[in-house]
Amino acid sequence: MSQLQGKKIAVIGASRGVGRAVAGRALNEGAQVLAVARGRDGLSELRASLPKVDVFALDATSEDAPDRLFGVMTPDVIVLSLGAVPPTRPVQQLSWRDFSVNWSTDVKASFLFCKAALHKPLPQGARIILISSGAAVGGSPISGGYAGAKRMQLFLAGYCQREADRLGLDLVFYGLAPARIMPETGLGMAAVEGYARYLGMNAADFAQGITDRQSPEDVAEAVVNLAAGARRETSAFLVNARGLAAV
């Protein structure tokens, strides 16, 4: 039997990159998939390639976003894979708006949906998975507040798990950090080009030097494993080409 057979999964940020890979993999694993993104064009393209996926246009950073999504689906699994493309300039060249963009997007949406999950009656054993970044562990010096924002997502998963346990709620929160830059995604290519420019080297050469690199499909496999398997002892994980490891 497929690992997610009969499960309802909402993938937020599903129109591109990792989110798109997660939506496709979840569909193949038997889930009913609701693909959520801000842009209607991206959702239309996704629907054309995955016609069995339901789509829902939503700004996940709006205060009413969780209520609007739960009005369409009461999910067994929520995957938050959205995020702003961070700046790729050193800190002295940034405005506060540049520096904080990932706090206003990635962290805000994660906060809103995690908070809502602690209030909203979800199915027993519901999983909330926040897609973070390896920058949360290693830093990212030309990306403003990106690394700190992605670390906050890992913290947030842990905070919410403790609250769920304290309140006796059958919920599981995970933070999942892809360990390496993925040039095949828009976010990854922006990072490759930014670091190559900063270091004065060719972007292809920089990308070639990224070892042990996971693909979006590797991340999607990790999401399925976390969504379908028994509850893990920790809330934060890294994923690379070799699989999952606790942070």
C-alpha positions, -999 to 999 in steps of 0.1 A, spaced: 0 0 0 12 35 -7 25 53 23 0 82 23 -30 63 10 -62 81 19 -44 110 37 -52 146 30 -21 168 25 -18 205 20 14 216 4 20 254 8 44 267 -17 36 239 -41 40 257 -74 78 254 -77 109 238 -64 107 215 -34 70 221 -28 62 210 -63 83 178 -58 65 171 -25 31 176 -42 39 151 -69 54 126 -46 25 128 -22 1 122 -51 20 91 -61 19 79 -26 -19 79 -26 -26 112 -9 -54 137 -17 -32 167 -24 -41 204 -21 -15 225 -38 -14 260 -23 6 290 -36 2 327 -40 5 328 -78 -23 316 -99 0 311 -130 22 287 -111 -8 268 -99 -22 265 -134 11 251 -146 12 226 -118 -24 216 -124 -15 210 -161 13 186 -152 -5 170 -122 -43 171 -131 -53 151 -100 -40 177 -77 -64 203 -63 -52 239 -62 -59 268 -40 -45 304 -45 -36 318 -11 -12 343 5 1 321 34 14 352 52 -21 368 55 -36 366 90 -66 347 79 -47 322 57 -50 292 81 -88 297 84 -92 300 47 -72 268 40 -90 248 68 -123 260 52 -112 241 20 -95 211 36 -89 196 71 -55 181 64 -37 152 79 -4 167 68 6 203 63 39 210 45 51 246 45 76 249 17 71 285 8 97 312 11 110 345 -2 142 346 -22 167 362 1 191 390 -9 225 379 -21 246 408 -9 268 414 22 251 428 52 264 464 48 246 466 15 212 457 28 182 477 41 162 463 70 135 454 46 160 433 26 175 418 57 141 408 72 123 395 41 125 358 52 112 366 87 82 384 71 75 355 48 89 321 58 87 326 95 54 345 96 36 318 75 51 290 97 41 308 128 5 314 116 -1 278 106 17 262 136 -4 284 159 -36 275 141 -27 238 143 -25 241 181 -60 256 181 -78 239 153 -91 203 158 -70 184 132 -71 146 126 -54 125 152 -17 123 145 -17 152 121 18 162 110 30 198 104 63 199 85 83 231 80 108 231 52 139 250 65 174 251 51 209 239 58 217 276 63 200 272 96 230 252 108 259 266 87 248 302 82 246 322 50 266 354 52 254 371 21 217 363 27 207 388 53 184 373 79 178 341 59 198 317 80 183 330 113 148 328 98 154 292 88 168 284 122 137 299 138 116 275 118 134 246 134 130 262 168 93 268 161 87 231 153 103 222 186 83 248 206 50 237 191 58 200 197 63 208 234 31 227 235 12 199 218 26 174 243 18 197 272 -18 202 261 -23 165 253 -28 171 216 -20 143 191 0 165 168 35 161 154 57 190 143 89 187 123 114 210 108 132 197 78 164 214 65 177 204 30 215 204 38 229 217 5 220 243 -21 199 229 -49 207 247 -82 178 231 -99 154 253 -79 149 290 -83 160 297 -48 191 275 -52 201 291 -85 198 325 -69 222 314 -41 246 298 -66 248 330 -87 250 352 -57 278 333 -40 297 329 -73 295 367 -79 306 374 -43 336 350 -46 345 362 -81 340 328 -97 320 311 -124 285 300 -113 289 266 -129 322 260 -111 306 270 -77 277 246 -83 301 218 -92 318 222 -59 286 215 -39 291 179 -27 267 154 -12 238 174 -27 202 163 -23 176 169 -50 141 182 -45 130 146 -50 152 135 -20 135 162 1 101 150 -10 111 114 0 121 127 34 88 145 38 69 113 30 90 94 55 82 120 82 46 122 73 39 85 71 63 70 97 62 66 134 68 98 154 105 105 157 122 114 190 134 148 177 117 176 158 145 189 136 162 171 107 187 176 79 184 158 46 212 153 21 218 128 -7 223 101 20 190 106 37 177 120 70 198 129 101 187 146 133 199 181 139 
